[in-house]
Amino acid sequence: MYKMNKKILIVLSIFLMVFSVVAFGESNQVKFTDVNRLMGVNYFLPDNWETLVDGTKEISHFNYGALSYDPATVMNGQIFEDLTGIRVNQLVVAFDDMAQKITTTILSKSPNPDMFQIERNYVELAKAGMFVNLDDLWTDELWSQYANWVKEDIDVDGHYYAVPQLGQQWAFYYRPSLLKAAGYNNPPKTKDELIKIAQALTHEDIYGYGFAAGDNFSAYESFLSILYMQDGRLLNNGKVEVNTAQTKKALQFLVDMIYKYKVVPMSCVEFKESELGDMFVGGKLAMMGQWDYQYKRAINPEVSNVSDDVGFTVPPSWDSTTEGKTLADYEILAINKFSKNIGACKLFCDYMRSKQAHTNEFLVEGNNTLVKSVYVLTQAKANVDPLYLKTHVLLADKSRRENYENMSAIVDIIGGAVRIALTQEKSIDQVLLDAQKAIDKKMAK
């Protein structure tokens, strides 16, 4: 009997030891997905966050441009340091150099920096396993806190390798006084209304409409804005398709606005985004589609001749039966696979996707937030221009951004094709056929 009891006690002791280890491990596991913790006015670190840090004193990330232009980035880094004691070192990189810097870092397997602000080469690097998988940061409930296009764009084959930091969206600018003088009380809602109103507003010293196509990137965005008016897409069943009925309509529209309707200056093929903005604030354009960052400039009386005459709303749709979309863009934060501080970086990513971090981006720096509830904050209503705020509420779920492999190269291919069509060197059918062949060749590599 004694021997049997002793065996039972030994088995029981082993069971209790195993149970304790398992229970202790589970109790110390960091859980990132509490919506209330992340989406309250103030962010709170997850339980047991210290287990992730493991003595880390500093983490680093590449940052687009000078920090003097990014006060919210600096503020969020300081808040994270105050919470954790971990310094965030933001390494300044010019926009045009970012993709190459990231590629060089990864190819050399360098652990520095720990994280990247990344855009157009996200998908291919994620598929190549160069970023840390962040699936444990996400649930559908958490994704529902963001504009509805964000999840789709960060998803790579059913997995997530980034968190959204900030964004911008494409809006429609117009001059209310000019529309009213021509007999129109509201901005255009459809493509046909846009053409009609632009014709009515075009005179010797002013054009009814404008878009930028002075470089491949600007041309790509202008083209995409018209494709999205039709609720169209470039990416269909995983393939980039530029030679479709909708893309032909989009490109024909841009060409016709210059040559058929004569409401867009021919010099638009030389305009970059800033130069198009110059025309609008200088009073030379009645309407334009452009990114939301142009709004502050347009209403600033120190730099704008039309500061008291700026309308700002969602772009028109193609027709009355179409629910058009508009362009969206973002900066996202991904963790370098070779970082030696992955746990601390996941904690920083956890903070950077929070409502508090996005509120700082919106209120301190004026960057468009991707967390929808920021728009209804009392501080937002009190401190943000009401028209800007109202329009962004409408834009939040009317936007689209398509992310795909070889994006930088394909943007150049499509943008170059658009510019050729706008100069009428080749037919629309031919430039889109040539572009599709170049895209297929690039994607096949």
C-alpha positions as CSV (number, residue, x, y, z in Angstrom):
1,M,0.0,0.0,0.0
2,Y,2.8,2.4,0.9
3,K,4.6,1.7,-2.4
4,M,1.4,2.4,-4.3
5,N,0.8,5.6,-2.4
6,K,4.4,6.7,-3.1
7,K,4.0,6.1,-6.8
8,I,0.7,8.0,-6.8
9,L,2.4,10.9,-5.0
10,I,5.3,10.9,-7.5
11,V,2.9,11.0,-10.5
12,L,0.8,13.7,-8.8
13,S,3.9,15.8,-8.1
14,I,5.0,15.5,-11.7
15,F,1.5,16.5,-12.9
16,L,1.4,19.5,-10.6
17,M,4.9,20.6,-11.8
18,V,3.8,20.4,-15.5
19,F,0.5,22.1,-14.8
20,S,2.4,24.9,-12.9
21,V,4.8,25.4,-15.8
22,V,2.0,25.5,-18.4
23,A,-0.2,27.8,-16.2
24,F,2.7,30.1,-15.4
25,G,3.7,30.2,-19.1
26,E,0.1,31.1,-20.1
27,S,-0.2,33.7,-17.4
28,N,3.0,35.4,-18.6
29,Q,2.1,35.3,-22.3
30,V,1.7,38.8,-23.8
31,K,-1.7,39.2,-25.3
32,F,-1.8,42.1,-27.8
33,T,-5.5,42.0,-28.9
34,D,-7.5,43.8,-26.2
35,V,-9.4,46.5,-28.1
36,N,-10.2,48.6,-25.0
37,R,-6.5,48.8,-24.1
38,L,-5.5,49.9,-27.6
39,M,-8.5,52.1,-28.5
40,G,-9.1,54.1,-25.4
41,V,-8.0,57.7,-25.3
42,N,-4.8,56.6,-23.5
43,Y,-2.8,53.6,-24.5
44,F,-1.8,51.0,-21.9
45,L,1.0,48.4,-22.2
46,P,-0.2,44.8,-22.4
47,D,0.2,42.6,-19.3
48,N,3.6,41.0,-18.9
49,W,5.2,43.4,-21.5
50,E,8.5,43.2,-19.6
51,T,9.0,39.7,-20.8
52,L,9.4,41.0,-24.4
53,V,12.0,43.6,-23.6
54,D,14.8,41.4,-22.3
55,G,17.1,44.4,-21.4
56,T,16.6,46.3,-24.7
57,K,17.6,49.9,-24.2
58,E,17.1,51.3,-27.7
59,I,15.3,50.4,-31.0
60,S,15.6,52.2,-34.3
61,H,13.6,52.7,-37.5
62,F,14.0,54.4,-40.8
63,N,11.9,57.5,-41.0
64,Y,10.8,59.3,-44.2
65,G,12.4,62.8,-44.2
66,A,13.6,65.2,-41.5
67,L,12.2,65.0,-38.0
68,S,11.5,68.7,-38.0
69,Y,8.6,67.9,-40.3
70,D,7.4,65.0,-38.1
71,P,6.6,66.3,-34.6
72,A,4.0,63.5,-34.0
73,T,6.7,60.9,-34.8
74,V,9.0,62.4,-32.3
75,M,6.2,62.7,-29.7
76,N,5.1,59.1,-30.2
77,G,8.7,57.9,-29.7
78,Q,9.0,59.9,-26.5
79,I,5.7,58.5,-25.2
80,F,6.9,55.0,-25.8
81,E,10.2,55.7,-24.1
82,D,8.4,57.2,-21.1
83,L,6.2,54.1,-20.9
84,T,9.0,51.5,-21.3
85,G,12.4,53.2,-20.8
86,I,13.3,52.1,-24.3
87,R,14.6,54.9,-26.6
88,V,13.3,55.1,-30.1
89,N,16.0,56.2,-32.6
90,Q,14.4,57.6,-35.8
91,L,16.9,57.5,-38.6
92,V,16.2,60.0,-41.3
93,V,16.0,58.8,-44.9
94,A,14.9,60.7,-48.0
95,F,11.7,59.4,-49.6
96,D,13.5,58.6,-52.9
97,D,16.2,56.6,-51.1
98,M,14.0,54.6,-48.8
99,A,13.3,51.5,-51.0
100,Q,17.0,51.1,-51.8
101,K,18.1,51.6,-48.1
102,I,15.6,48.9,-47.0
103,T,16.7,46.5,-49.7
104,T,20.4,47.0,-48.9
105,T,19.8,46.5,-45.2
106,I,17.9,43.2,-45.8
107,L,20.3,41.8,-48.4
108,S,23.2,42.4,-46.0
109,K,21.2,40.7,-43.2
110,S,21.9,43.7,-41.0
111,P,20.0,43.9,-37.7
112,N,20.0,47.8,-38.0
113,P,17.6,49.4,-38.1
114,D,15.2,47.3,-36.2
115,M,12.1,48.5,-38.2
116,F,11.2,50.1,-41.5
117,Q,8.6,52.6,-42.6
118,I,7.7,50.9,-45.8
119,E,5.3,51.3,-48.7
120,R,5.7,50.1,-52.3
121,N,8.1,47.1,-51.7
122,Y,6.1,45.7,-48.7
123,V,4.4,42.7,-50.4
124,E,7.5,41.3,-52.1
125,L,9.7,41.6,-49.0
126,A,6.9,40.1,-46.8
127,K,6.5,37.2,-49.2
128,A,10.3,36.7,-49.1
129,G,10.2,36.3,-45.3
130,M,12.1,39.5,-44.6
131,F,9.7,40.9,-42.0
132,V,8.5,39.5,-38.7
133,N,5.1,37.9,-38.7
134,L,2.6,40.0,-36.6
135,D,-0.5,37.8,-36.8
136,D,-0.6,37.7,-33.0
137,L,-1.3,41.5,-32.9
138,W,-4.5,41.2,-34.9
139,T,-8.1,40.1,-34.7
140,D,-11.1,41.0,-36.9
141,E,-12.5,43.1,-34.0
142,L,-9.3,45.2,-34.0
143,W,-9.2,45.5,-37.8
144,S,-12.8,46.9,-37.6
145,Q,-11.4,50.0,-35.8
146,Y,-9.5,51.1,-38.9
147,A,-10.7,52.3,-42.3
148,N,-12.0,49.2,-44.1
149,W,-9.3,49.1,-46.9
150,V,-6.4,48.9,-44.4
151,K,-6.7,45.2,-43.5
152,E,-6.9,44.1,-47.1
153,D,-3.8,46.0,-48.0
154,I,-1.6,44.7,-45.1
155,D,-2.8,41.2,-45.7
156,V,-0.2,39.1,-47.5
157,D,-1.4,35.6,-48.2
158,G,-3.5,35.6,-45.1
159,H,-0.8,36.9,-42.8
160,Y,0.1,40.4,-41.5
161,Y,3.6,41.8,-41.3
162,A,3.0,45.4,-40.5
163,V,0.9,47.9,-38.5
164,P,-0.6,51.1,-40.0
165,Q,1.0,54.3,-38.8
166,L,-0.6,57.1,-40.8
167,G,-2.3,57.7,-44.1
168,Q,-3.6,60.2,-46.7
169,Q,-6.5,60.2,-49.1
170,W,-7.4,61.6,-52.4
171,A,-10.1,64.3,-52.3
172,F,-11.9,66.7,-54.7
173,Y,-11.1,70.4,-54.5
174,Y,-13.3,73.1,-56.1
175,R,-14.0,76.9,-56.0
176,P,-17.6,77.3,-54.6
177,S,-17.9,80.9,-55.8
178,L,-17.0,80.0,-59.4
179,L,-19.5,77.1,-59.4
180,K,-22.2,79.4,-58.0
181,A,-21.5,82.1,-60.6
182,A,-22.0,79.5,-63.3
183,G,-25.3,78.4,-61.8
184,Y,-24.1,75.3,-59.9
185,N,-24.8,75.0,-56.2
186,N,-23.0,71.7,-55.6
187,P,-19.8,70.0,-56.9
188,P,-20.1,67.3,-59.5
189,K,-21.3,63.9,-58.5
190,T,-20.6,62.1,-61.7
191,K,-18.1,62.1,-64.6
192,D,-20.6,63.7,-66.9
193,E,-21.3,66.5,-64.4
194,L,-17.6,67.0,-63.9
195,I,-17.1,67.5,-67.7
196,K,-20.1,69.8,-67.9
197,I,-19.1,72.0,-65.0
198,A,-15.5,72.1,-66.1
199,Q,-16.5,73.4,-69.5
200,A,-18.7,76.1,-67.9
201,L,-15.8,77.2,-65.7
202,T,-13.1,77.3,-68.3
203,H,-12.1,80.8,-69.5
204,E,-9.1,82.5,-70.9
205,D,-7.4,82.9,-67.5
206,I,-8.7,79.8,-65.7
207,Y,-9.1,76.1,-66.4
208,G,-12.1,74.1,-65.2
209,Y,-10.1,71.1,-64.1
210,G,-6.5,69.9,-63.6
211,F,-4.5,66.9,-62.9
212,A,-0.7,66.2,-62.6
213,A,1.3,64.0,-64.9
214,G,4.8,65.6,-64.7
215,D,6.4,62.4,-63.6
216,N,5.5,58.7,-63.7
217,F,4.3,58.6,-60.1
218,S,1.9,61.6,-60.5
219,A,0.6,60.2,-63.8
220,Y,0.0,56.8,-62.2
221,E,-2.0,58.4,-59.4
222,S,-4.1,60.7,-61.7
223,F,-4.9,57.6,-63.9
224,L,-5.7,55.5,-60.9
225,S,-8.1,58.2,-59.5
226,I,-10.2,57.9,-62.6
227,L,-10.1,54.1,-62.6
228,Y,-11.3,54.1,-59.0
229,M,-14.2,56.5,-60.0
230,Q,-15.5,53.5,-61.9
231,D,-15.0,51.3,-58.8
232,G,-12.3,49.6,-60.9
233,R,-9.1,47.8,-59.9
234,L,-5.7,47.1,-61.3
235,L,-5.3,43.9,-59.3
236,N,-7.6,41.2,-60.4
237,N,-7.3,37.6,-59.1
238,G,-3.7,38.4,-58.1
239,K,-2.7,39.8,-61.4
240,V,-2.0,43.4,-62.4
241,E,-4.2,44.1,-65.4
242,V,-3.8,47.5,-67.1
243,N,-5.3,46.6,-70.5
244,T,-9.0,46.4,-69.6
245,A,-12.2,48.1,-70.6
246,Q,-12.1,50.2,-67.4
247,T,-8.5,51.3,-67.8
248,K,-9.1,52.3,-71.3
249,K,-12.0,54.5,-70.2
250,A,-9.9,56.0,-67.5
251,L,-7.1,56.9,-69.8
252,Q,-9.4,58.1,-72.6
253,F,-11.1,60.4,-70.0
254,L,-7.7,62.1,-69.2
255,V,-6.9,62.5,-72.8
256,D,-10.3,63.9,-73.7
257,M,-10.2,66.5,-70.8
258,I,-7.1,68.0,-72.6
259,Y,-7.9,67.6,-76.3
260,K,-11.6,67.1,-76.7
261,Y,-13.1,69.2,-73.9
262,K,-10.1,71.6,-73.5
263,V,-10.7,72.1,-69.8
264,V,-7.3,70.9,-68.7
265,P,-4.1,72.7,-69.6
266,M,-1.8,70.8,-72.0
267,S,1.0,71.7,-69.6
268,C,-0.4,69.2,-67.1
269,V,1.9,66.6,-68.6
270,E,4.7,68.7,-67.0
271,F,3.0,69.3,-63.6
272,K,4.0,67.5,-60.5
273,E,1.6,67.5,-57.5
274,S,3.1,70.6,-56.0
275,E,2.9,72.5,-59.3
276,L,-0.8,71.5,-59.7
277,G,-1.4,72.8,-56.2
278,D,0.4,76.1,-57.3
279,M,-2.2,76.5,-60.0
280,F,-5.1,75.9,-57.7
281,V,-4.0,78.3,-54.9
282,G,-3.0,80.8,-57.5
283,G,-6.5,80.9,-58.8
284,K,-5.8,79.3,-62.2
285,L,-7.9,76.1,-61.6
286,A,-11.5,75.8,-60.7
287,M,-11.4,72.1,-59.7
288,M,-8.9,69.3,-59.2
289,G,-8.5,65.9,-57.7
290,Q,-5.5,65.7,-55.2
291,W,-4.2,64.4,-51.9
292,D,-5.7,65.8,-48.7
293,Y,-2.4,67.4,-47.6
294,Q,-3.0,70.2,-50.2
295,Y,-6.0,71.4,-48.1
296,K,-4.0,73.3,-45.4
297,R,-2.1,75.1,-48.1
298,A,-5.3,76.0,-50.0
299,I,-6.9,77.7,-47.0
300,N,-3.8,79.5,-45.8
301,P,-4.2,83.2,-46.7
302,E,-0.4,83.6,-46.5
303,V,0.2,81.4,-49.5
304,S,-3.2,81.0,-51.2
305,N,-5.1,83.5,-53.3
306,V,-8.3,81.5,-52.9
307,S,-8.1,80.8,-49.1
308,D,-11.7,81.9,-48.5
309,D,-13.1,80.0,-51.5
310,V,-12.1,76.4,-51.1
311,G,-14.5,73.4,-51.4
312,F,-13.3,70.0,-50.3
313,T,-15.3,66.8,-50.7
314,V,-15.3,63.3,-52.0
315,P,-14.5,62.8,-55.7
316,P,-17.3,62.2,-58.1
317,S,-18.2,58.7,-59.2
318,W,-18.3,57.6,-62.8
319,D,-22.1,57.6,-63.1
320,S,-25.2,57.6,-60.9
321,T,-25.2,53.8,-60.7
322,T,-21.6,53.4,-59.6
323,E,-20.3,53.7,-56.0
324,G,-16.9,55.1,-56.9
325,K,-13.8,54.8,-54.7
326,T,-10.9,57.2,-54.2
327,L,-7.2,56.7,-53.7
328,A,-5.7,56.0,-50.3
329,D,-2.1,55.8,-49.3
330,Y,-0.3,55.0,-46.0
331,E,2.9,54.5,-44.1
332,I,3.2,51.2,-42.3
333,L,5.8,49.9,-39.9
334,A,7.4,46.5,-40.3
335,I,10.0,44.7,-38.2
336,N,13.4,43.7,-39.7
337,K,13.7,39.9,-39.6
338,F,17.3,40.3,-38.5
339,S,16.6,42.6,-35.6
340,K,18.0,41.6,-32.3
341,N,15.2,43.4,-30.5
342,I,12.1,41.8,-32.0
343,G,10.1,41.7,-28.7
344,A,10.7,45.4,-28.0
345,C,9.8,46.2,-31.6
346,K,6.5,44.3,-31.4
347,L,5.7,46.4,-28.3
348,F,6.5,49.6,-30.2
349,C,4.3,48.4,-33.2
350,D,1.6,47.7,-30.6
351,Y,1.7,51.3,-29.5
352,M,2.0,52.8,-33.0
353,R,-1.3,51.3,-34.2
354,S,-3.1,52.6,-31.1
355,K,-5.7,55.3,-31.0
356,Q,-3.4,57.5,-28.9
357,A,-0.6,57.3,-31.5
358,H,-3.0,58.0,-34.4
359,T,-4.6,60.9,-32.5
360,N,-1.2,62.5,-32.2
361,E,-0.5,62.0,-35.9
362,F,-3.9,63.7,-36.7
363,L,-3.9,66.5,-34.2
364,V,-0.2,67.3,-33.8
365,E,1.0,66.8,-37.3
366,G,-2.1,66.9,-39.4
367,N,-1.6,63.4,-40.9
368,N,-4.7,61.6,-41.8
369,T,-5.5,59.0,-39.2
370,L,-6.5,55.4,-40.1
371,V,-8.4,54.9,-36.8
372,K,-11.9,56.0,-37.5
373,S,-12.9,56.9,-34.0
374,V,-10.3,59.6,-33.9
375,Y,-12.5,61.7,-36.1
376,V,-15.2,61.9,-33.5
377,L,-13.0,62.9,-30.6
378,T,-13.9,66.2,-28.8
379,Q,-10.3,67.5,-29.5
380,A,-10.7,66.8,-33.2
381,K,-14.1,68.6,-33.4
382,A,-12.6,71.5,-31.5
383,N,-9.2,71.8,-33.3
384,V,-9.7,70.5,-36.8
385,D,-11.2,72.5,-39.7
386,P,-14.9,71.2,-39.8
387,L,-14.9,70.8,-43.6
388,Y,-11.7,68.8,-43.5
389,L,-13.0,66.6,-40.7
390,K,-16.4,66.0,-42.3
391,T,-14.9,65.0,-45.6
392,H,-12.5,62.6,-44.0
393,V,-15.3,60.8,-42.2
394,L,-16.8,60.3,-45.7
395,L,-13.5,59.3,-47.3
396,A,-12.6,56.7,-44.6
397,D,-14.6,53.9,-46.1
398,K,-14.7,55.2,-49.7
399,S,-11.0,54.6,-50.3
400,R,-8.9,52.0,-52.0
401,R,-5.3,51.2,-52.1
402,E,-3.8,48.3,-54.0
403,N,-0.6,46.7,-52.9
404,Y,1.2,44.2,-55.1
405,E,4.6,42.7,-55.9
406,N,7.1,44.8,-58.0
407,M,5.0,47.8,-57.2
408,S,7.7,50.4,-57.8
409,A,8.6,49.1,-61.2
410,I,4.9,48.7,-62.3
411,V,4.1,52.3,-61.1
412,D,6.8,53.5,-63.5
413,I,5.5,51.3,-66.3
414,I,1.9,52.5,-66.0
415,G,2.9,56.1,-65.3
416,G,5.1,56.2,-68.3
417,A,2.3,54.7,-70.5
418,V,-0.1,57.4,-69.2
419,R,2.4,60.2,-70.1
420,I,2.9,58.8,-73.6
421,A,-0.9,58.7,-74.2
422,L,-1.3,62.2,-72.9
423,T,1.2,63.5,-75.5
424,Q,-0.6,61.5,-78.1
425,E,2.6,59.9,-79.3
426,K,0.8,56.5,-79.4
427,S,-2.8,55.4,-79.3
428,I,-4.4,54.5,-76.0
429,D,-4.8,50.9,-77.1
430,Q,-1.2,50.7,-78.0
431,V,0.3,52.2,-74.9
432,L,-1.9,49.9,-72.6
433,L,-1.0,46.9,-74.7
434,D,2.7,47.7,-74.4
435,A,2.4,48.4,-70.7
436,Q,0.6,45.0,-70.1
437,K,3.4,43.2,-71.9
438,A,6.0,45.0,-69.7
439,I,4.1,44.2,-66.6
440,D,3.7,40.5,-67.4
441,K,7.4,40.3,-68.1
442,K,8.3,41.9,-64.8
443,M,5.9,39.7,-62.8
444,A,7.2,36.6,-64.5
445,K,10.7,37.1,-63.1
